[in-house]
């Protein structure tokens, strides 16, 4: 089965919590704080793996969560940092953030590695909060938590030359003849169920060639597997339109040619701007020379270069390849979608929000607030004082004032009630 789109959920690892600990040693009754920091959570990375051909594995596993950092330990020992989680995808996969639509990673080169979500930082141990006016802090900082994100994977083959045409016109045979690729080849339609890539060598230079699975009329509207395959045409630098001119299946090659052109235009008109050569295939078994000559004239009238070939006997392949190589050498590289996802901006946007939920009652929500509340030790005066300082520094106190909070009002923070004190 060929799968070139998938929806998965990814999450970087949370940071390890800081440790609350005090030095304990015989004859040292008042040892100072010695809680260590937590370790960093694991990053989540994508890697373009040439051995992967489809996204079918993501139909069985949809959640990918990097490991969390290790909590801090006593004796000022820092918790261990977590290893990154590697998610392997086929070359040509584009990773989109589903919420924003931004491109997180464009895995266009074999071996490329891209960190899309960074692990949470480890929390500070209580030893880091000690100062002359706070000698025995009973609190530590929790590790930074990371949220899960839904992402969309789309596989788009990257090739110099794309072979397009109706099913069973000989594209797979042509690819096998000019490259070392070994696609399925048989005498029935839809033999190829996934794009096959091969490397063609022309006069000492190499070019990546893709056999785009056969299209049918209505492909641009989702008929058959059309939408799944037309996506791959977008990333080819030029096209070779393979047409069966033998008449062996009773089809009109001119009608076939324009049927495919109509589907390309309906899917994306820009595809018609790509340079295109026409490979008139199966000339070795042409039963009626008149039909071939009519096809050749129809193509040349529209200024398409026609190359008579036989992929099965390898006749005529060299002139076709040399002309294709000449065109590719004069073309710019395909512009890939830029990686514009900014993890930091997402985090900043979701810091906190203030809501007035009733007269004299306000609620503050958000990841930042949840982290702050997790640090509180209600019985410890130093902890409450530190909490208040962070509310001031973050701007939450000012935001509450702007929303009309007055002395004595109730403030809900992370499910805990506090009195607003001016």
PyMOL commands that set and color helices and strands:
alter all, ss='L'
color gray80, all
select helices_A, chain A and resi 56-59+126-129+171-178+219-221+226-233+253-267+269-273+283-285+289-301+317-329+343-349+367-374+381-394+396-402
alter helices_A, ss='H'
color red, helices_A
select strands_A, chain A and resi 5-11+44-48+63-65+85-89+93-97+103-107+113-117+149-155+159-164+196-202+205-211+236-244+275-281+305-308+353-358+361-365+410-413+416-419
alter strands_A, ss='S'
color yellow, strands_A
deselect
rebuild
show_as cartoon
